[in-house]
Amino acid sequence: MKKFFSLFVVFIVAVTFFSAAHAMDYQLEQVVVISRHNLRNSLKAGDDGGLLTLRGGEMETLMGQYFAVRLVEQGLFPKNAQPSVGEVRFYANSYQRTIATAKYFSAGAFPIANTPIEYHRALGQKDRIFLPPTDPALTKKLSAEMNAKKLIDSMGKEISTVERLSGEKFNPADYSIEIGKVVEWKAEGSAKQITLAADAILMDYYDGKVSYSDDEMRNVAKVASVMINSSFDRPLSSKAFASPMLAVISDELNTPGRKFSFICGHDSNLSNVLTALGVEEYVLPGTIEWRVPIASKIVIKKFRGSDGNEYARLSLVYPSTAQIINREMLTLNNPPMKVPLKLRGLQTVDADAIYKLSDVLQRISDAQIVDGRRAA
């Protein structure tokens, strides 16, 4: 009887502790969004190559409207908010597609606020926060880590699909993939032509101009993003790409009075931030893309717990392929896709993948150590 009573007490204490650990209330205090630009023209589209399309602007406005509803619902802003100076920041790389994406999102999220879009270089020039410079010694190490030949050899099925759908031919004896003066992979020869062909098919597919099977389009999408995926899951490369962006993210999370930040760059920025932070493998429902779908966003939410401490949760939010092609409204009843992001080796405080903010900030700081030195 005594043994039974002891076990019963232990059970009650354990249940009480478990319930208390999960009963904490969280109040949203800040959101930081790192966004990939929305739909653009094919890079082969002459003078219009790479420019955000009308459908891209429309979809980004819908995404902004959806975020606004959620931010109001969670008490961060009132309806039709006109944020005070310093409460919000919109910062984009100095390209039309990134600046325009930020403008369309802000129009959806804060339609009467006339929020300024910050960018630091002349239009069409690369901002080093998004594409940092590197030195020759590090370039050599990055190229060795990527192993271009192994990468291309692993994509035979995907390249064959693009050849069949586009008429373009890949010549294994005529390709080059290397790093430029900034941390950005460049393809030449037939590797460049096959990736451009894949990009054109993918953009036409999203725009409803062509129709292929999901399997075919997954192959196409993987080839279109081969330069991006060349550094995915490669620790040195991802940190070299991501370090300046990680420094900006850390600054945003530590800026007093900031409630909402929108940082708009490219798929490379998202993919490398994810790898540098040590995000666990994840599955993407509803998309043909492989790593960071078009218009996807890393969302970092900062909360104040009922215990007075600060916490954070990370997720990847993106429109599904069907939502893009069908121009669907994004609402609470038809939300964009959302995938929780878990950080490898970092202890959560509950079952909802919530972390101590201090642990997340430390992970961000550690990820800025590149080749033994702090890169940003």
TORVOMAR-207233 format. One record per residue (C-alpha): residue number from 1; x, y, z. Coordinates in pm, 1 decimal, always signed. Example, Ala and Ser with C-alpha at 12.3 -4.5 7.8 and 13.67 -1.06 7.14 Angstrom:
<pts>
+-----+----------+----------+----------+
|   n |     east |    north |       up |
+-----+----------+----------+----------+
|   1 |  +1230.0 |   -450.0 |   +780.0 |
|   2 |  +1367.0 |   -106.0 |   +714.0 |
+-----+----------+----------+----------+
</pts>
This chain:
<pts>
+-----+----------+----------+----------+
|   n |     east |    north |       up |
+-----+----------+----------+----------+
|   1 |     +0.0 |     +0.0 |     +0.0 |
|   2 |   +283.6 |   +233.3 |    +93.1 |
|   3 |   +457.3 |   +161.5 |   -238.9 |
|   4 |   +132.3 |   +226.2 |   -428.7 |
|   5 |    +80.2 |   +557.1 |   -245.8 |
|   6 |   +438.3 |   +668.0 |   -329.2 |
|   7 |   +388.5 |   +588.2 |   -695.0 |
|   8 |    +57.5 |   +774.9 |   -692.1 |
|   9 |   +225.6 |  +1085.5 |   -543.9 |
|  10 |   +501.3 |  +1070.7 |   -806.3 |
|  11 |   +237.4 |  +1039.9 |  -1078.1 |
|  12 |    +42.8 |  +1341.8 |   -948.7 |
|  13 |   +360.4 |  +1553.1 |   -923.0 |
|  14 |   +465.4 |  +1452.6 |  -1275.3 |
|  15 |   +124.0 |  +1532.7 |  -1421.3 |
|  16 |   +114.2 |  +1865.5 |  -1238.7 |
|  17 |   +460.1 |  +1958.6 |  -1363.0 |
|  18 |   +377.9 |  +1855.1 |  -1719.7 |
|  19 |    +54.8 |  +2055.8 |  -1715.0 |
|  20 |   +228.7 |  +2361.2 |  -1572.3 |
|  21 |   +498.7 |  +2342.1 |  -1836.5 |
|  22 |   +234.0 |  +2346.3 |  -2107.4 |
|  23 |     -4.0 |  +2591.5 |  -1943.4 |
|  24 |   +212.5 |  +2896.5 |  -1997.3 |
|  25 |    +53.4 |  +3179.9 |  -2189.8 |
|  26 |   +252.0 |  +3358.2 |  -2458.5 |
|  27 |   +193.0 |  +3714.2 |  -2574.8 |
|  28 |   +324.5 |  +3799.0 |  -2920.9 |
|  29 |   +563.1 |  +4096.2 |  -2906.3 |
|  30 |   +748.5 |  +4093.4 |  -3238.2 |
|  31 |   +762.4 |  +3924.2 |  -3579.0 |
|  32 |  +1066.3 |  +3910.9 |  -3807.7 |
|  33 |  +1005.9 |  +3789.6 |  -4163.7 |
|  34 |  +1285.5 |  +3693.8 |  -4403.5 |
|  35 |  +1114.8 |  +3668.8 |  -4740.8 |
|  36 |  +1192.0 |  +3537.9 |  -5085.0 |
|  37 |  +1053.3 |  +3768.5 |  -5357.0 |
|  38 |   +730.3 |  +3665.6 |  -5526.7 |
|  39 |   +672.8 |  +3558.4 |  -5889.3 |
|  40 |   +899.7 |  +3723.5 |  -6144.2 |
|  41 |   +954.0 |  +3703.5 |  -6516.3 |
|  42 |  +1189.5 |  +3439.6 |  -6647.2 |
|  43 |  +1554.5 |  +3539.2 |  -6644.0 |
|  44 |  +1543.5 |  +3482.3 |  -7022.6 |
|  45 |  +1274.1 |  +3747.2 |  -7076.0 |
|  46 |  +1501.0 |  +4015.1 |  -7222.3 |
|  47 |  +1473.1 |  +4359.1 |  -7062.1 |
|  48 |  +1190.8 |  +4233.4 |  -6839.7 |
|  49 |  +1392.0 |  +3935.8 |  -6711.5 |
|  50 |  +1373.0 |  +3900.1 |  -6336.2 |
|  51 |  +1108.4 |  +4170.3 |  -6281.6 |
|  52 |   +822.0 |  +4100.1 |  -6042.9 |
|  53 |   +507.6 |  +4012.2 |  -6237.8 |
|  54 |   +154.0 |  +4138.8 |  -6187.3 |
|  55 |    +57.8 |  +3799.3 |  -6048.1 |
|  56 |   +357.2 |  +3816.6 |  -5815.1 |
|  57 |   +242.5 |  +4154.0 |  -5686.5 |
|  58 |   -112.5 |  +4029.6 |  -5646.5 |
|  59 |     -5.0 |  +3719.7 |  -5453.7 |
|  60 |   +224.3 |  +3920.1 |  -5226.5 |
|  61 |    -55.8 |  +4165.6 |  -5146.2 |
|  62 |   -275.0 |  +3869.5 |  -5049.9 |
|  63 |     +6.2 |  +3737.5 |  -4830.9 |
|  64 |    +35.5 |  +4076.4 |  -4661.3 |
|  65 |   -339.7 |  +4084.6 |  -4600.1 |
|  66 |   -326.3 |  +3737.7 |  -4447.5 |
|  67 |    -41.9 |  +3837.0 |  -4215.9 |
|  68 |   -236.3 |  +4149.5 |  -4114.7 |
|  69 |   -536.0 |  +3940.2 |  -4008.0 |
|  70 |   -310.8 |  +3713.8 |  -3803.8 |
|  71 |   -123.3 |  +4006.0 |  -3643.3 |
|  72 |   -452.8 |  +4168.4 |  -3542.8 |
|  73 |   -586.2 |  +3835.4 |  -3417.2 |
|  74 |   -274.9 |  +3790.3 |  -3199.6 |
|  75 |   -291.5 |  +4143.0 |  -3062.2 |
|  76 |    +25.8 |  +4284.9 |  -3214.7 |
|  77 |   -149.9 |  +4558.1 |  -3417.6 |
|  78 |   -500.8 |  +4704.8 |  -3437.2 |
|  79 |   -702.0 |  +4690.3 |  -3760.2 |
|  80 |   -583.2 |  +4937.0 |  -4026.2 |
|  81 |   -269.1 |  +4998.3 |  -3823.3 |
|  82 |    -54.6 |  +5303.4 |  -3888.4 |
|  83 |   +261.3 |  +5200.5 |  -3702.7 |
|  84 |   +467.2 |  +5459.9 |  -3519.1 |
|  85 |   +819.5 |  +5543.0 |  -3637.1 |
|  86 |  +1045.6 |  +5250.2 |  -3556.3 |
|  87 |   +768.7 |  +4996.1 |  -3499.2 |
|  88 |   +806.9 |  +4842.4 |  -3844.4 |
|  89 |  +1094.9 |  +4807.6 |  -4088.5 |
|  90 |  +1084.7 |  +4700.0 |  -4452.6 |
|  91 |  +1430.3 |  +4634.2 |  -4600.1 |
|  92 |  +1498.4 |  +4485.2 |  -4944.2 |
|  93 |  +1787.0 |  +4400.0 |  -5171.9 |
|  94 |  +1826.2 |  +4665.0 |  -5440.4 |
|  95 |  +1643.0 |  +4484.0 |  -5718.6 |
|  96 |  +1302.9 |  +4562.7 |  -5865.0 |
|  97 |  +1160.5 |  +4222.1 |  -5767.3 |
|  98 |  +1267.7 |  +4246.4 |  -5402.9 |
|  99 |  +1172.3 |  +4612.1 |  -5354.1 |
| 100 |   +838.6 |  +4557.0 |  -5528.8 |
| 101 |   +766.5 |  +4244.5 |  -5322.0 |
| 102 |   +821.2 |  +4444.6 |  -5003.8 |
| 103 |   +594.2 |  +4722.4 |  -5135.2 |
| 104 |   +313.5 |  +4484.2 |  -5224.4 |
| 105 |   +337.4 |  +4303.9 |  -4890.6 |
| 106 |   +328.8 |  +4634.3 |  -4702.6 |
| 107 |    +26.5 |  +4742.9 |  -4909.1 |
| 108 |   -156.5 |  +4429.5 |  -4797.5 |
| 109 |    -43.6 |  +4434.6 |  -4435.1 |
| 110 |    -54.1 |  +4811.0 |  -4368.0 |
| 111 |   -266.7 |  +4953.5 |  -4651.2 |
| 112 |   -304.8 |  +5307.2 |  -4512.7 |
| 113 |    +38.0 |  +5341.0 |  -4351.0 |
| 114 |   +246.7 |  +5437.6 |  -4659.1 |
| 115 |   +538.6 |  +5239.7 |  -4516.5 |
| 116 |   +879.5 |  +5331.1 |  -4668.5 |
| 117 |  +1085.4 |  +5052.4 |  -4826.5 |
| 118 |  +1452.2 |  +5072.2 |  -4734.0 |
| 119 |  +1726.0 |  +4969.5 |  -4976.7 |
| 120 |  +2092.1 |  +5064.4 |  -4972.4 |
| 121 |  +2228.8 |  +5051.9 |  -5325.7 |
| 122 |  +2130.1 |  +5191.2 |  -5664.0 |
| 123 |  +1858.7 |  +4987.9 |  -5836.3 |
| 124 |  +2007.1 |  +4669.8 |  -5982.6 |
| 125 |  +2320.4 |  +4675.4 |  -5767.1 |
| 126 |  +2382.2 |  +4399.1 |  -5514.0 |
| 127 |  +2350.9 |  +4481.7 |  -5145.6 |
| 128 |  +2631.2 |  +4305.1 |  -4959.2 |
| 129 |  +2396.5 |  +4207.3 |  -4678.9 |
| 130 |  +2223.6 |  +3979.2 |  -4928.9 |
| 131 |  +2531.9 |  +3882.9 |  -5133.4 |
| 132 |  +2848.3 |  +3933.3 |  -4927.1 |
| 133 |  +3202.8 |  +3956.8 |  -5063.9 |
| 134 |  +3459.6 |  +3688.8 |  -4996.3 |
| 135 |  +3836.0 |  +3645.2 |  -5017.8 |
| 136 |  +4024.6 |  +3407.4 |  -5251.2 |
| 137 |  +4120.8 |  +3163.5 |  -4974.9 |
| 138 |  +3763.6 |  +3122.6 |  -4858.6 |
| 139 |  +3640.4 |  +3101.3 |  -5219.1 |
| 140 |  +3862.5 |  +2799.5 |  -5275.7 |
| 141 |  +3724.6 |  +2624.8 |  -4966.8 |
| 142 |  +3365.6 |  +2701.0 |  -5066.9 |
| 143 |  +3417.9 |  +2558.2 |  -5416.0 |
| 144 |  +3571.2 |  +2241.1 |  -5273.5 |
| 145 |  +3281.5 |  +2198.0 |  -5031.3 |
| 146 |  +3025.0 |  +2233.2 |  -5309.5 |
| 147 |  +3187.4 |  +1980.3 |  -5546.5 |
| 148 |  +3017.1 |  +2093.6 |  -5869.1 |
| 149 |  +3081.6 |  +1770.9 |  -6058.9 |
| 150 |  +2922.4 |  +1554.4 |  -5790.3 |
| 151 |  +2625.1 |  +1789.6 |  -5776.6 |
| 152 |  +2564.5 |  +1776.4 |  -6152.5 |
| 153 |  +2619.3 |  +1399.8 |  -6167.3 |
| 154 |  +2348.2 |  +1352.0 |  -5902.2 |
| 155 |  +2085.0 |  +1530.7 |  -6111.2 |
| 156 |  +2070.3 |  +1317.4 |  -6424.2 |
| 157 |  +1696.0 |  +1247.0 |  -6400.9 |
| 158 |  +1608.2 |  +1611.3 |  -6334.2 |
| 159 |  +1828.1 |  +1743.4 |  -6616.6 |
| 160 |  +1680.7 |  +1490.1 |  -6859.9 |
| 161 |  +1331.3 |  +1619.1 |  -6778.8 |
| 162 |  +1432.8 |  +1977.4 |  -6855.2 |
| 163 |  +1599.3 |  +1867.9 |  -7180.5 |
| 164 |  +1280.5 |  +1689.7 |  -7290.0 |
| 165 |  +1046.6 |  +1975.8 |  -7202.1 |
| 166 |  +1263.9 |  +2260.0 |  -7329.4 |
| 167 |  +1462.7 |  +2116.3 |  -7620.5 |
| 168 |  +1779.7 |  +2244.6 |  -7452.0 |
| 169 |  +2071.8 |  +2002.9 |  -7431.6 |
| 170 |  +2315.0 |  +1966.2 |  -7145.1 |
| 171 |  +2672.0 |  +1883.0 |  -7240.7 |
| 172 |  +2870.8 |  +1734.3 |  -6949.3 |
| 173 |  +3190.9 |  +1839.5 |  -7125.6 |
| 174 |  +3078.7 |  +2202.9 |  -7147.6 |
| 175 |  +2983.3 |  +2337.7 |  -6811.1 |
| 176 |  +3135.2 |  +2539.8 |  -6532.5 |
| 177 |  +3007.5 |  +2623.5 |  -6184.6 |
| 178 |  +3218.9 |  +2853.1 |  -5973.7 |
| 179 |  +3198.1 |  +3128.6 |  -5718.4 |
| 180 |  +3226.4 |  +3495.4 |  -5813.5 |
| 181 |  +3365.3 |  +3800.0 |  -5633.5 |
| 182 |  +3071.9 |  +3782.5 |  -5395.8 |
| 183 |  +2943.5 |  +3467.4 |  -5228.8 |
| 184 |  +2728.0 |  +3373.2 |  -5527.0 |
| 185 |  +2756.1 |  +3064.2 |  -5743.5 |
| 186 |  +2775.1 |  +3125.0 |  -6118.4 |
| 187 |  +2710.7 |  +2875.2 |  -6396.1 |
| 188 |  +2850.2 |  +2895.0 |  -6747.9 |
| 189 |  +2824.2 |  +2689.1 |  -7064.1 |
| 190 |  +2551.6 |  +2428.8 |  -7088.7 |
| 191 |  +2495.4 |  +2438.0 |  -6710.0 |
| 192 |  +2382.0 |  +2799.1 |  -6742.8 |
| 193 |  +2157.3 |  +2722.7 |  -7039.0 |
| 194 |  +1986.8 |  +2426.5 |  -6872.4 |
| 195 |  +1917.9 |  +2621.6 |  -6551.2 |
| 196 |  +1778.6 |  +2916.0 |  -6751.2 |
| 197 |  +1554.8 |  +2675.5 |  -6945.1 |
| 198 |  +1430.3 |  +2523.1 |  -6618.9 |
| 199 |  +1366.3 |  +2869.1 |  -6475.3 |
| 200 |  +1159.3 |  +2966.9 |  -6780.5 |
| 201 |   +946.3 |  +2650.3 |  -6757.0 |
| 202 |   +889.6 |  +2703.5 |  -6384.7 |
| 203 |   +780.0 |  +3066.4 |  -6422.8 |
| 204 |   +548.4 |  +2978.1 |  -6713.9 |
| 205 |   +398.8 |  +2697.3 |  -6506.1 |
| 206 |   +319.4 |  +2928.6 |  -6214.8 |
| 207 |   +171.1 |  +3178.7 |  -6460.2 |
| 208 |    -60.8 |  +2913.8 |  -6601.4 |
| 209 |    +98.1 |  +2916.1 |  -6948.1 |
| 210 |   +206.8 |  +2549.8 |  -6947.1 |
| 211 |    +84.9 |  +2237.6 |  -6769.1 |
| 212 |   +298.7 |  +1940.0 |  -6672.4 |
| 213 |   +276.5 |  +1666.5 |  -6410.2 |
| 214 |   +384.7 |  +1729.4 |  -6051.5 |
| 215 |   +674.9 |  +1487.9 |  -6090.9 |
| 216 |   +797.9 |  +1668.1 |  -6402.2 |
| 217 |   +772.1 |  +2005.1 |  -6230.9 |
| 218 |   +955.0 |  +1883.2 |  -5920.7 |
| 219 |  +1242.7 |  +1785.0 |  -6148.4 |
| 220 |  +1229.0 |  +2120.3 |  -6325.8 |
| 221 |  +1219.5 |  +2313.9 |  -5998.5 |
| 222 |  +1522.8 |  +2128.8 |  -5865.5 |
| 223 |  +1727.6 |  +2219.4 |  -6173.3 |
| 224 |  +1605.9 |  +2580.1 |  -6163.3 |
| 225 |  +1734.3 |  +2610.2 |  -5807.7 |
| 226 |  +2054.3 |  +2408.9 |  -5848.3 |
| 227 |  +2276.4 |  +2708.4 |  -5771.8 |
| 228 |  +2084.0 |  +2772.3 |  -5451.2 |
| 229 |  +2085.8 |  +2411.0 |  -5344.0 |
| 230 |  +2457.9 |  +2386.3 |  -5412.8 |
| 231 |  +2519.6 |  +2534.6 |  -5068.6 |
| 232 |  +2219.7 |  +2387.8 |  -4887.5 |
| 233 |  +2333.7 |  +2150.2 |  -4612.4 |
| 234 |  +2693.7 |  +2267.2 |  -4660.0 |
| 235 |  +2798.5 |  +2432.1 |  -4332.0 |
| 236 |  +3079.8 |  +2657.9 |  -4451.5 |
| 237 |  +2903.0 |  +2781.5 |  -4764.0 |
| 238 |  +2574.6 |  +2848.2 |  -4588.1 |
| 239 |  +2741.5 |  +3049.0 |  -4310.9 |
| 240 |  +2944.1 |  +3250.2 |  -4563.2 |
| 241 |  +2622.4 |  +3338.6 |  -4745.7 |
| 242 |  +2407.7 |  +3391.6 |  -4438.1 |
| 243 |  +2628.3 |  +3573.0 |  -4185.4 |
| 244 |  +2543.3 |  +3935.2 |  -4278.4 |
| 245 |  +2173.7 |  +3848.6 |  -4291.8 |
| 246 |  +2195.2 |  +3675.0 |  -3954.8 |
| 247 |  +2348.7 |  +3989.6 |  -3807.1 |
| 248 |  +2051.6 |  +4192.3 |  -3936.1 |
| 249 |  +1805.9 |  +3939.7 |  -3791.2 |
| 250 |  +1977.7 |  +3957.0 |  -3453.8 |
| 251 |  +1969.8 |  +4338.3 |  -3461.2 |
| 252 |  +1599.0 |  +4336.1 |  -3543.0 |
| 253 |  +1520.4 |  +4102.5 |  -3252.8 |
| 254 |  +1714.4 |  +4333.8 |  -3022.1 |
| 255 |  +1576.0 |  +4667.7 |  -3146.5 |
| 256 |  +1364.4 |  +4833.4 |  -2874.8 |
| 257 |  +1011.7 |  +4915.7 |  -2989.6 |
| 258 |  +1031.4 |  +4711.0 |  -3309.1 |
| 259 |   +716.5 |  +4507.2 |  -3369.9 |
| 260 |   +746.6 |  +4390.5 |  -3729.6 |
| 261 |  +1039.4 |  +4348.7 |  -3969.7 |
| 262 |  +1022.2 |  +4240.0 |  -4333.9 |
| 263 |  +1356.3 |  +4161.6 |  -4499.4 |
| 264 |  +1317.5 |  +4075.0 |  -4867.1 |
| 265 |  +1583.9 |  +3891.5 |  -5061.8 |
| 266 |  +1618.1 |  +3570.4 |  -5258.2 |
| 267 |  +1587.8 |  +3194.0 |  -5225.3 |
| 268 |  +1962.0 |  +3184.0 |  -5156.4 |
| 269 |  +1916.6 |  +3400.7 |  -4847.5 |
| 270 |  +1649.9 |  +3174.4 |  -4701.3 |
| 271 |  +1819.7 |  +2846.5 |  -4785.7 |
| 272 |  +2147.3 |  +2953.7 |  -4631.9 |
| 273 |  +1990.3 |  +3101.3 |  -4318.7 |
| 274 |  +1809.8 |  +2771.0 |  -4266.8 |
| 275 |  +2128.3 |  +2566.8 |  -4304.0 |
| 276 |  +2344.5 |  +2804.5 |  -4100.3 |
| 277 |  +2096.3 |  +2790.0 |  -3811.2 |
| 278 |  +2095.1 |  +2410.4 |  -3817.2 |
| 279 |  +1728.0 |  +2364.0 |  -3904.1 |
| 280 |  +1620.7 |  +1999.8 |  -3899.9 |
| 281 |  +1494.3 |  +1831.2 |  -4215.1 |
| 282 |  +1138.8 |  +1933.1 |  -4300.4 |
| 283 |   +868.4 |  +1825.0 |  -4544.3 |
| 284 |   +693.0 |  +2082.1 |  -4765.3 |
| 285 |   +328.6 |  +1999.0 |  -4840.0 |
| 286 |   +144.3 |  +2149.7 |  -5133.6 |
| 287 |   +442.7 |  +2260.0 |  -5342.9 |
| 288 |   +653.1 |  +2129.8 |  -5628.8 |
| 289 |   +958.7 |  +2310.2 |  -5494.8 |
| 290 |  +1226.7 |  +2148.2 |  -5290.7 |
| 291 |  +1370.8 |  +2380.6 |  -5027.1 |
| 292 |  +1232.8 |  +2735.4 |  -5022.3 |
| 293 |   +929.1 |  +2776.2 |  -5250.9 |
| 294 |   +858.6 |  +3095.6 |  -5441.5 |
| 295 |   +738.6 |  +3373.9 |  -5206.2 |
| 296 |   +830.0 |  +3168.6 |  -4898.3 |
| 297 |   +910.5 |  +3334.3 |  -4568.3 |
| 298 |  +1107.4 |  +3238.8 |  -4261.3 |
| 299 |   +895.1 |  +3376.2 |  -3977.3 |
| 300 |  +1047.5 |  +3431.9 |  -3633.9 |
| 301 |   +796.8 |  +3522.5 |  -3364.4 |
| 302 |   +908.5 |  +3664.7 |  -3030.8 |
| 303 |   +679.5 |  +3609.0 |  -2732.4 |
| 304 |   +664.6 |  +3717.1 |  -2371.3 |
| 305 |   +572.9 |  +3422.8 |  -2152.9 |
| 306 |   +346.9 |  +3450.9 |  -1849.2 |
| 307 |   +662.9 |  +3380.5 |  -1647.2 |
| 308 |   +808.4 |  +3711.2 |  -1774.4 |
| 309 |  +1072.4 |  +3549.9 |  -1995.9 |
| 310 |  +1115.8 |  +3584.4 |  -2374.4 |
| 311 |  +1059.0 |  +3298.9 |  -2616.0 |
| 312 |  +1070.7 |  +3239.7 |  -2991.0 |
| 313 |   +913.1 |  +3015.0 |  -3250.8 |
| 314 |  +1028.0 |  +2967.2 |  -3613.0 |
| 315 |   +828.1 |  +2856.5 |  -3915.2 |
| 316 |   +836.6 |  +2855.6 |  -4294.8 |
| 317 |   +527.6 |  +3008.5 |  -4458.8 |
| 318 |   +458.1 |  +2992.3 |  -4833.0 |
| 319 |   +168.4 |  +2980.3 |  -5081.9 |
| 320 |    +88.4 |  +2638.9 |  -5223.8 |
| 321 |   +133.3 |  +2572.1 |  -5593.3 |
| 322 |   -245.6 |  +2556.4 |  -5634.8 |
| 323 |   -295.2 |  +2887.2 |  -5453.0 |
| 324 |    -52.4 |  +3055.6 |  -5691.6 |
| 325 |   -186.5 |  +2907.5 |  -6014.7 |
| 326 |   -551.8 |  +2958.9 |  -5916.4 |
| 327 |   -492.5 |  +3305.4 |  -5766.3 |
| 328 |   -667.6 |  +3200.6 |  -5448.6 |
| 329 |   -742.7 |  +3437.2 |  -5164.3 |
| 330 |   -534.3 |  +3366.9 |  -4855.1 |
| 331 |   -764.2 |  +3366.5 |  -4554.3 |
| 332 |   -799.8 |  +3200.4 |  -4215.2 |
| 333 |  -1008.2 |  +2936.2 |  -4396.2 |
| 334 |   -758.5 |  +2904.5 |  -4681.6 |
| 335 |   -422.3 |  +2988.7 |  -4524.2 |
| 336 |    -82.7 |  +2959.2 |  -4686.9 |
| 337 |   +122.6 |  +2652.8 |  -4602.7 |
| 338 |   +304.6 |  +2665.2 |  -4268.9 |
| 339 |   +584.7 |  +2431.6 |  -4159.1 |
| 340 |   +731.7 |  +2451.9 |  -3806.9 |
| 341 |  +1110.1 |  +2481.0 |  -3804.8 |
| 342 |  +1309.2 |  +2298.0 |  -3540.7 |
| 343 |  +1669.1 |  +2382.6 |  -3458.9 |
| 344 |  +1896.3 |  +2080.0 |  -3437.1 |
| 345 |  +2031.8 |  +2023.4 |  -3087.0 |
| 346 |  +1835.1 |  +2308.8 |  -2926.3 |
| 347 |  +1602.2 |  +2229.0 |  -2636.9 |
| 348 |  +1239.6 |  +2338.7 |  -2670.7 |
| 349 |  +1033.0 |  +2447.3 |  -2371.3 |
| 350 |   +711.0 |  +2280.1 |  -2487.0 |
| 351 |   +564.5 |  +2056.4 |  -2753.4 |
| 352 |   +498.0 |  +2350.5 |  -2989.4 |
| 353 |   +864.7 |  +2401.9 |  -3079.5 |
| 354 |   +900.8 |  +2715.6 |  -2868.0 |
| 355 |  +1254.9 |  +2803.7 |  -2764.9 |
| 356 |  +1405.5 |  +3041.1 |  -2515.5 |
| 357 |  +1481.5 |  +3357.3 |  -2711.8 |
| 358 |  +1828.3 |  +3370.9 |  -2556.9 |
| 359 |  +1905.2 |  +3026.3 |  -2701.3 |
| 360 |  +1789.3 |  +3131.2 |  -3048.5 |
| 361 |  +1996.8 |  +3450.7 |  -3033.8 |
| 362 |  +2299.1 |  +3246.5 |  -2928.1 |
| 363 |  +2243.6 |  +3008.6 |  -3221.4 |
| 364 |  +2225.8 |  +3309.3 |  -3456.4 |
| 365 |  +2551.0 |  +3443.1 |  -3310.3 |
| 366 |  +2730.3 |  +3108.0 |  -3337.5 |
| 367 |  +2620.0 |  +3073.1 |  -3701.0 |
| 368 |  +2816.0 |  +3386.6 |  -3789.9 |
| 369 |  +3148.0 |  +3211.6 |  -3719.6 |
| 370 |  +3287.5 |  +3128.2 |  -4064.3 |
| 371 |  +3614.5 |  +2941.0 |  -4101.7 |
| 372 |  +3706.9 |  +3024.3 |  -3742.6 |
| 373 |  +3629.3 |  +3396.2 |  -3767.3 |
| 374 |  +3324.6 |  +3613.0 |  -3703.9 |
| 375 |  +3204.2 |  +3708.7 |  -4050.7 |
| 376 |  +2954.5 |  +3976.1 |  -3955.4 |
+-----+----------+----------+----------+
</pts>
